[in-house]
Amino acid sequence: MLRLLLAGLAALAALGAWAAPAGAQPTQLFPGATYESTVQFTPHGPVSLHVVLGPRPVGLYRLKPVLSNDSIVLRETVSSMERRLSSEATSVGVNGDYFSPSDGRPSGILLHDGVLATPPNAARSSAGITLDGLIDVRKVGFRGTWRGTGQRRALTYLNKAPGTNGISLFTSDWGTTTPRIPGAFAAVLGSFPPATPNTDIAVPVLSASASSAVRIQPGTAVLVARGNAATKLQAEAVSGTVVTLRLILQPDWSVVSDAIGGGPTLVRDGLPVYRSNEAFTTSQLAPRGPRTAVGQRADGGIVLLTTDGRQPGYSVGMTNFELAQALVRFGAVRGMALDGGGSSTLAFDGTVLNSPSDGKERAVSNALMLQYYGAYVPPPLEAVLSPNGDGVAETQKLSFKIVRPSTVTATLTGPNGTVAWQETGERAPATYDVAFPPASLPPPTGQPAPTTGLLAEGRWTLTVSATDDQGLTSAATRRFAVNSTLGFLRVTPSRLVVSKAGGSASIRWTQTRPARVRVTIQTPEGVVVRTVTNAALQAGDQTVTWDGLGGNRKPVAGAPYIVVVAAANELGTVSLEQPITVRRAKG
């Protein structure tokens, strides 16, 4: 596959198009947010870390929890949530709170846009995001009350099945139907507003009856009670009366718009926290394994961190305290752990970036996402376009996305700085394609770049700037190259038999201009086992021979390999790849 070997855009096949190799420069995901993958070698084994650094979540950015399928009782993968919300924002996110494996209910608080979906776990930390984009990590308590025609009474649960003598409020965040509870009494509440904490919610009772399960219609909520609480509900919440509810957070968190549960606290005042005295067991905190965390830097920037684990030889994972230390290394001054193990996932725009320990992405209850609402330009289909007729990287696909009504200017600039195409206008939220090459290219000015037909070779740039309906401005840029230096790579034979003396494989390609060319034999993971040549070559047909030996001058093991031909010149760096399989001769 043809590729531009630019730091930060390199890919690891095992992790998808966005994964950067250890030691690479961070890759831009969207304006202001970068991703990098690193490997730490420890006495316990390698540890693979995946880190996103983003801006303070204000203006065009928000850090917010997302419910799977917009429902408490369902589960969904992080990448699926991002795809589902793609028309509303460009998102990078991690798995969220711990959750019940039976019904998917989060273990702690989930507050979204000021609406309380689940209450906090007072014995564990919660992370609230304030209106000015700061993360507040602390233990938060919950107390609920309801009052019908009698006195004010305790509301023991929110969006959770009540106990033997308990009463619970089920809102639309729960799902479409309350859980089936034999012997329960239910009161359906109409004109139900968003479940905002620390305010009185006075609503009429539409109906009240003994029922094991009740439909939660749009604009309604349901009180469900058992035992003694059912007797009081039946007597004091008669159809046609008014019930007043209050969902109380302690502290009130009036400046917090979104919050998610998890824990324990990892970083406080810029220091890693070894023991936070929360409701976690040693078996949850001490073993090395996959883990996920969120942190915030002193400037308000966000850190999303996931470590892979339970994969010997690749990544053993981290203890909880090692995770805290890692957050501090990336600049966090406050931070909190989220669910870990097989749930640990980092994904961007619907693509998983890490290597989940289950072997595939796990469906989870909720996620924590850094969302961007400005102009977004996805990576081009080809980092290097090579329209030379060899069937490799012949066509390009460019596009941009707008998620709010905006005035947009899109500009395509050629290698010599000439504007090849530009368009300005009002755009509704959607993804728009940009044709390449443009319908007509202007004649070169000044010193013309090398061309393939009318298509100038070299670095091209697509820039999109937008002003949305809220007056917020944004700009996004992607670059790619047109480079036909290499073409028509052929490796014969494709299946090489190697004896003790070696073998012979012919590597041929066409070169359209002078370049320094490096031919290597690599494993599928990118490890170089032999450099066949590294020399300055002129234009023309080229041939080198690989003798089947490795860098140690001994025959390589029987296995699949990749032949990589890379050329560097004034147009940049370009490469071609072809597979070759080695079989060792008998005897």
N, C-alpha and C positions, 0 to 999 in steps of 0.2 A: 504494500500500500504506500502510495506517495504521501509524504508528510513533510511539513516544515519543522525543522528541529529547533524550535524556539523555546527557550526556558519558560516554564509556566504553561505551555500548551502541549507539552509532551504527555503521552498517555500510557497508562498501564492497562493492557488488554483485560486483565483480570478484574479491574475496578471500573471500567467504562471510560467514556470519552473525557470525563472531567478529572480523573485521578492523576495527580502529579507524582513523579518518582521521588524517592528520598533525596534530599539535597537540592531539589529544583526550587526555583523562585516561586513565590505564591502566584496563583492563577486568579485573574479577576473573574468573579462570577457575574456581578452586575456592578454598576458604579458605586464605589465605596466599600464593597465587600470582596474579600479574597479568600482563597482556599489553599491549604498546603497539606501535604502528607509527608510525615517524617517517620524514621525508624530509629529507635534508641536501642543500643545493645547493652544489656544489663547482665549481671551474674546469673540472673534467673532465666535469661533467654531474651530474644528480641521483643520489642514492644512497638506496635504500629499505632501512630497517633494521626488523627485527622482533625484539622483545626480550621475554623472559619473565623475571621476577624471582620467585624462590621462596624458601621458608624453608630453613634447614639441614636436610638429609635425615636426621632421626632421628624416633623415635616413629611418628607417622602418615604420615611421608614417607620415601621412599627415592629415591636417584639410582642407576639401574642400567641396564646394557646389556641389550638384547633381541635375540636371534637371529631372523632372518627364518624364519618357519614352524618355529621350534625346530630349525633345521638349518643347518649351515655351508654346505652346497652349494646352497641355494635362495635366492631373493631375494623380497622383499615390500616394499610401500610402508610408510612410517612410519604413515600413517593406518590402513592395514589391520592393522598390528600392534596399534595402540591399540584398534581395534574387537574384535580377537580376545581381548585381555586385559581388556576392559571389565568383565567380571563379577568380576575379581580386584582391579582398581584403577581410579581415574580418572587418566588419564595425559596429560601434555604432553611432547612429545619432539622431538628433532632427529635427522637422519641421523647415523650413527656413523662408524666407521673407513673408511679407503680399502679397496677390495676388488678381487679379481681378476675381470675381466669374463668370464673363461671358466668359472669354477666358483663364484664368489661368496665365496671364502674371504677373511676379513679379513686385512689386511696385518700386523696386530699382535695384541696380546693381547686376548682376550675371556675374562674371569673373571666368572662369575655365581654368586652364592650360595656362593662359595668353591670352585666347580668350574672347573677350567681347561679351556676349550674349544679355544683356540688360544694359542700362546706369543707372547711379545713380540718386536717387532723392536728389537734392541739398538741400532740406529743411529738410532732415532726415539723420541720421547717416548711415554710411556704415562700414563694418568690413572687412579689407583687411588682408590677411595672407602673410607675406613676405617670401622670399626664405629661410631665416634662422629660420622660424617657429614662428615669433612674430605676434601678432594681433595688427593692427593699426585701431583704431576706430576714425572716423572723418567724417565731411561732405565733400562730393566730388562733384564737378561740372562736367558737360559734355557739349562739343561743337563739332559738326560735320561739315565737309565741303566736297563738291564735286566740281570737275572741269572737264569739257569736252573740247570742242573747244573754249569756251568762258572764262569768268573770274571765279575765285573761288567763290562758292556760299554756302549758309548755308544748311547743311543737318539737317533737323529739328527733325527727329525721327530715332530710330534704333529698328527694329523688333517690330514696332507698326504702326497701320494704320495711315496714314497722315491726317492732318486736311484739311480744305477747300482749302487752297493754299499751302499746305505743301508737303514735299518730304521725303520719308523714305527708308532706306536700309533694305532689308530682307535677312538674311543669313540662312544657313542650320539649325542653332539653332532654328529658328522659327518653322519649320516643313517642309512639302513637297510642300505646295502650299501657295502663298500669299493670304491674305484675299480678298474676293470678294468686289471690290469697283467700282461701276458703274461710267463711265466717266473718269477713271484713265488712265494714260499713263505709260507704263512699259519698262524698258531697262534691258535686261538680260546680266549680266557680266560674262565672262568666266575666267577660270584659277584663280579662286578666292582663295587667301590664307587664313589662319586663320585671323580672324578680331582682329589683335593686336592693342591695343591703342597706340596713339602718334607716329605712323609711317605712311609714305605715302604708300597707297595701289593702285598701278597702274595696271589696268586690261582692257582687250579689251571688247568692246560692241559686243556681239554675235548677238543680234537682238533687235529691238525697235518697239513697236506698241501699239496702243490703246487696252487695255485689262482689263477686270474686275478681272481676277485671272490668275496667272502665275505659272507654275510648277517650283519648285526650284530643279533643277537636281544636283546630286553630283558634287562638284567642281565649282558650280555657285553661284551667288547671284543676287538679283533683286532690282533695283531702281524703286519705284512706286511713282508717283507724281499726284497731283490734281491742278486744277485751273491754276493760273499764273505759278506755279512751273512746271506743266505739259507742258506748252508752251515752257519754257526754256529747259526742259529735251529733248523734241522732237527736238528742234533746235540744241542742243549742244552735244547730245549723239547719234549720227548717227551710225548705224551698221558699224563696221570696225574701228571706232575711239577708242581712249583710254580715259578712265575716271580715274581720280585720287581722291581717298577718303582719309580722315583723321578723325579718331575717337579720340577726345582729352579729356583726363581726367585731371582735375585741382584740386589738384596737380597731377603730371604725374604718381605717384605710380609705377615707373619703377622697383622697387624691390618687387612689389606685384605680386604673381602668381595667387592667387585666391581671390575672394571677394564676399560678399553677402550683400544684403540690409536688412533693418529692422529698428531698433531704438525703443525708444530713447537710448542714452548713459546711462548706469546704474552705471558704476564704472569708476572713473578717479583718478589716482594716489593713489589707495588703499582706496578711500572714496566713499560712495554711493552718487549718484547725485540725488538731489530732483527735480530740474527743469533744463532741458537741452535746453529749448527754441527751440524745434523742432515742426514740423507740425503734432502735435497730439492734440486731444481734451481732455478735462477733462473726458469726458465719456469713453474715451479709456484708460486713465491712472489710474483713481481713484477707480473704482469699484473692489471688490475682485473677482477673477475668475482664470481660468486656464491660466498659463503663461509659456513662455520658454525663456531661456537666454543662452548666451555663455560668458565665461570669461577666463582670463588667470592669473595664479599665477606668483609671482615674479621670480620663477625658470623656467618659460616658460610653465609649465604644464597647461593642458586644463581643464576647468570646463564646463560641459554641465548640465543644470539644468532645470527641468520641475516641475511645481506644478499643481496638479489636482485641480479642482474647480467646482462650480455649482452643488455640490453633498452634500446637507445638511446631517450632521451626519457623513459623511466620510471626506470631504474636501471642505472648503468654498473658497479656493484659496487665492490669494494675490493681493494687489495693486501693481502698478509699483514700488513704492519706497520700499515696503516690499521685492519685488523681488531683488532690488538692495542691500538691507541689507543682504539678504540671500546669494547672490554671495560673498559679503565681508566676511561673516562668513566662507565660504568655501575657503577663501584665495585669491580671485580674486583681482588683482590690476588694472585691466581694464576689461570692459565688456559692452555688448550691449544686448538689448532685441530683440527677434524675434517675429514672429506672435504668437498669443495666442488664447484663446477661445477654440472652438472645434477642432482647428488645433493642439493644444499642444500635442505632442507625443514624447516619448522617446522609441527607439527600438534598439535591439541588434541582429544582425545576423538573421533578419527576424522575431523576436518575440517582441511584444509590451510589455514594462515593466511598463508603467503607466496605469491609468484608464481614457481614454479620455471622456470628458463630453458629447459627442454625444451618448455615449453608445457603440460606435464602433470607430475604427480608421478612420479618415477623409482622403480622397484623397487630396493632396496638390500639389502646383506648384513645390516646390523644397525642398531640405533638406540640412542640414549641418552635415557632417559626419567626425568622427575621424576614419581613416582607418589604418589598420595594415597589413603589407605585409610579415611578417615572418611566421614561422611554427606555426600552430594553432592546438590544441587538443580540440575537443568539450567535454563537460561533458559526462561521460559514461552513458549508458542507465540506469544502476542501481548504485546508490551511495553505496548500500549494496547488494551484491549478496548472495542469500541464496539457494544453490542447494540441498534442502532437500526433494524434491518430493511433497511439498504441493501446488505447482502451483503458488507460489508468488515469484517473482524475481529469477527465475530459470536460466535465460540466460543473458549473458552480450553482449554488443555491444561497441566496441572501434574503434576509427578511428583517422586520422590526415589529415590536409589539407595543401597543398603547393600551392602558387599562382605564384611563379616564378621558372624557372628551377633551381634546387638546388641539392647539395650533402647532403643526409639525413642519419642520424643515428637514428633509433627508438629502444628503449630499454624497455622491460617489466621486472620489478624487483619484486620479491616475498617478503613476510613478513620478511623472515630471511636475506634479503639483497642479496640473490642469483639471478643472472641474469637468468630469465626463458626463455627469447627470445631476440635476438638482430639481427638487419639487417642494413647494410650500403650499399648505392648505389645512383646512379643518379636518380632523380625523376622529371618527367614533372609535370606541374601544374595540380593538381587533388586532389580528396579526396581518401584516401587509408584506407581500413579496416585492423584491427589487430585482429587476431583470439584469442579468450579466451574461455576456457583455451588453452595455447599453445599446439602445436601438441605433444610435449614431454616435460615433466618437469624433471629437474635434481633432483637427490636425495638431501634431506636436508643436510645442513652442520652445524656443531656446535649443538646448542640446537634447535631441530626441532620445528616449530610452530604446533599447532593443525591442523589436516588435515581432509578434507572430501574426502575420496578416495585418489587420488593423488593431489588434489587441496588444497594447504596450506591456512588455514584460517588466517585472519589478514589483514593488510594494504598492498595493491598492488600499484605500481606506473608505469605509462606509461610516458616516457620522449622522446621527439623528438627534436633533434638539427639539424640545417640546415645552410648551407652556400650557398647563392644564386648566380646568374650569375653576380651580381654587387659587389660581395665580402662581402656582409653584412651577419653577423651571427645572428642567433636567436635560442631560445630554449623555449619549452613549456612543461608543466607537468600537469598531472591530476592524482588524487589518488582516489581509491575506496577500499572498504572492502569486504572480503568474510567472512560471519558470519552466521552460522546456529544455533545460540543459541536458537532462537525462531522459531516455526513453527506450522502449523495446528490450527490456531486460529478459534474458533467457539463461537458464541454468540447466545444463545437461551433463550427466543424466539427473533426473529428479530423485532417483533412488540410487544411492552410491554404495557400492560394496567396498569396504575398507579391510585390507589384510594387514599383517604385521608391518609390511613395508609401506602401507598407505593406500591411496587410490588416486583418481584423477577426475575432477569435475571442472567443466569449462563454464566460465561466467562471461557472458557477452552482453554488451549494451551499446546504444548509440548516444553520442555526445555531440551537442550542437555548438558548443563553445568551450574555450579553455576553462579548466577548473582544477582545484585540488580534490582528488578523489580518494576516498578511503573505502576499501572493500573489507568487510568483516563477516565472520561466521558467528552467529549468536544462538543462544538457547531461546526457546519461546518466551522466557522471562526477561530476555534482554541482556543476559550475561555473555560477554565477548569471549569466545574460546580460541579465536585466531584472527589476527589481522593479516589478510592476504596481501594487500598493497596499500600504500599511503603515499601518493605521488601526484605531482602536477602533470596533467595530461592535456593534450591538444584536442580540438574538435575532430570527430571522426568515429568510426567503428572501433570499439575497444574490446579486448579479450584478456582475461587473466585466468590462471588455473589454480585450483585448490587441490592440494595433495592428500586431503583427508586427515591431516595431522593437526593437533592442537598447538597452542603456544609453547608447550613443553617438548614439541617435536615428536610426540608419541601419538599413535592413532586415537581418534576420538571415540567415545563410546557409541554404541548403536542407539540412535534416538533421533527424533525430529529436530531440525535446526532451521535457522532463517539466514539466508544470504542477504546482506544489506550493502547496497552501493550508495554512498553519500557523496555529494559534490558541493563544494563551496566556491563561490565566485562573487562578482559584483552584484549579482541579483539576489544573493542570500544563500541559504543552505537547503538542499533538496535531496530526497533519498528515494530509492526504489527497493522493494523487498520481494524475494521469492523463497518459498519453502524448499528444503531438501531433506530427504530422509536417509540416514546412514544405517547400513546393516553390516555388522562385522562378519568377515569371512570365517568359515570353519577351519580349524586346524592351525 
